[in-house]
Amino acid sequence: CGAMAQGHGPGRCRCCCGEEAAERGAAWALHLRIDRQRLQCLNERREGSGALVFRAWEERGDRAKFVESDDDEELLFNIPFTGSVKLKGVLVMGEDDGTHPAEMRLFRNIPHMSFDDTAREAEQTFSLNRDPLGELEYPTKVARFSNVYHLSMHFPKNFGAETTKIFYIGLKGEWAEAHRHEVTICNYEASANPADHRLEQITPQTHFIS
């Protein structure tokens, strides 16, 4: 174990060694499937800082990268993916103080959400615990998050501080290429099977001959 365990303090080397670490890192790799050009974080104090919290699981302990809210404690992330995602779990890491978010609300497939839009009912809401080491996984109701091309994450409150600070957000799940079904339909129509379109083909031919 050695050096890898030291970063987590004594006695905390549970899933951090060898193959287990590699497997866990791969499971939390949906940050690679985010369309970062269109990623938004509303109410971030420093522009572009919201994107920094989506990174490799192995890099979650980098305290130099974080997002902090500006006018109040709320943060809202609009996260478009480069394909279709089955979201299985979320991890939220902050400070061990009042700036840590206390609640998380998830919305699926509502691009460009604003704070006004958060008045609607979320797909799933979580009460969060302080997690300064990035150890707590919040499992989603997978049936509700099985075809996600856009995820919105709303953090409405924290543990009492004026602003909210997040160091890392992990997204666990599976990714598939987008629009595969639509492409299949287009190809099918472009090169139609005569057996399936016999009537459609015969009718115009007959009309043309006559």
KAZI-V43172 format. One record per residue. RES is the residue in one letter. PSI is psi in degrees with one decimal (999 if undefined). OMEGA is omega as a letter, one per 30 degrees, with the letter a starting at -180 (* if undefined). Layout:
res=(RES,RES)
psi=(PSI,PSI)
omega=(OMEGA,OMEGA)
This chain:
res=(C,G,A,M,A,Q,G,H,G,P,G,R,C,R,C,C,C,G,E,E,A,A,E,R,G,A,A,W,A,L,H,L,R,I,D,R,Q,R,L,Q,C,L,N,E,R,R,E,G,S,G,A,L,V,F,R,A,W,E,E,R,G,D,R,A,K,F,V,E,S,D,D,D,E,E,L,L,F,N,I,P,F,T,G,S,V,K,L,K,G,V,L,V,M,G,E,D,D,G,T,H,P,A,E,M,R,L,F,R,N,I,P,H,M,S,F,D,D,T,A,R,E,A,E,Q,T,F,S,L,N,R,D,P,L,G,E,L,E,Y,P,T,K,V,A,R,F,S,N,V,Y,H,L,S,M,H,F,P,K,N,F,G,A,E,T,T,K,I,F,Y,I,G,L,K,G,E,W,A,E,A,H,R,H,E,V,T,I,C,N,Y,E,A,S,A,N,P,A,D,H,R,L,E,Q,I,T,P,Q,T,H,F,I,S)
psi=(-65.7,-123.1,-34.7,-32.2,-29.2,-32.7,-15.9,5.9,165.4,138.7,13.4,20.5,71.2,-50.5,32.0,10.5,134.1,-130.5,-35.9,-41.2,-41.5,-42.7,-41.6,-39.3,-39.0,-34.8,-30.3,38.8,14.5,-14.0,-24.9,-15.5,11.3,135.4,90.1,-21.0,-25.6,3.3,134.3,144.1,113.2,137.9,24.7,138.3,-41.5,122.0,132.3,-6.8,-26.2,-33.6,-22.4,-22.9,-11.7,98.6,-177.6,145.6,-37.9,-19.3,12.9,-22.0,4.7,101.2,-5.7,-16.2,118.6,166.7,139.3,139.4,164.8,-77.8,-32.5,-160.2,-3.8,144.4,144.3,119.8,132.9,114.2,99.2,140.6,160.9,5.0,-156.6,131.1,139.3,104.0,123.7,-23.7,157.8,144.3,132.2,122.6,128.3,-161.4,159.0,56.7,-163.9,-13.4,-12.2,132.5,141.5,-13.5,145.4,132.2,129.9,135.8,142.9,139.1,44.5,81.9,149.5,40.8,144.5,173.7,-28.9,-36.8,-19.7,-4.2,-20.4,166.0,133.1,157.7,-36.0,141.3,138.3,137.4,124.4,149.6,154.5,132.0,75.9,-14.3,-2.3,53.7,-14.4,119.3,133.7,105.3,137.4,164.4,95.7,-34.2,-29.2,-15.4,40.8,-12.1,68.4,119.1,-12.1,126.6,130.6,133.4,118.5,125.1,95.8,-21.9,164.2,-159.4,28.6,-6.3,166.2,-31.0,160.6,140.9,130.0,131.5,-31.5,137.8,119.7,137.9,120.2,133.1,-158.3,152.3,144.3,154.7,145.2,156.4,21.6,-39.4,-42.6,-40.7,-41.3,-43.2,-44.2,-45.3,-37.9,-44.8,-32.8,-34.6,71.9,146.5,118.8,-33.4,-32.5,-19.9,30.9,-48.0,-42.3,-35.3,-39.7,-42.1,-52.4,-32.5,-45.1,-44.1,-39.1,-41.8,-42.4,999)
omega=(l,a,a,a,a,a,a,a,a,l,a,a,a,a,a,a,l,a,a,l,l,l,a,l,l,a,a,a,a,l,l,a,l,l,a,l,a,l,l,l,a,a,l,a,l,a,l,a,l,a,a,a,l,a,a,l,a,a,a,a,l,a,l,a,a,l,l,a,a,a,l,a,a,l,l,l,l,a,l,l,l,l,l,a,l,a,a,a,l,l,a,a,l,l,l,a,a,a,a,l,a,a,l,l,a,l,l,l,l,a,l,l,l,l,l,a,a,l,l,a,l,l,l,a,a,l,a,l,l,a,a,a,l,a,a,l,l,a,l,l,a,a,l,a,a,l,a,l,l,a,l,a,a,l,a,a,l,a,l,l,l,l,l,l,l,l,a,l,l,l,a,l,a,a,l,l,a,l,l,a,a,l,l,l,a,a,a,a,a,l,a,l,a,a,a,a,a,a,a,a,a,a,l,l,l,l,a,a,a,*)
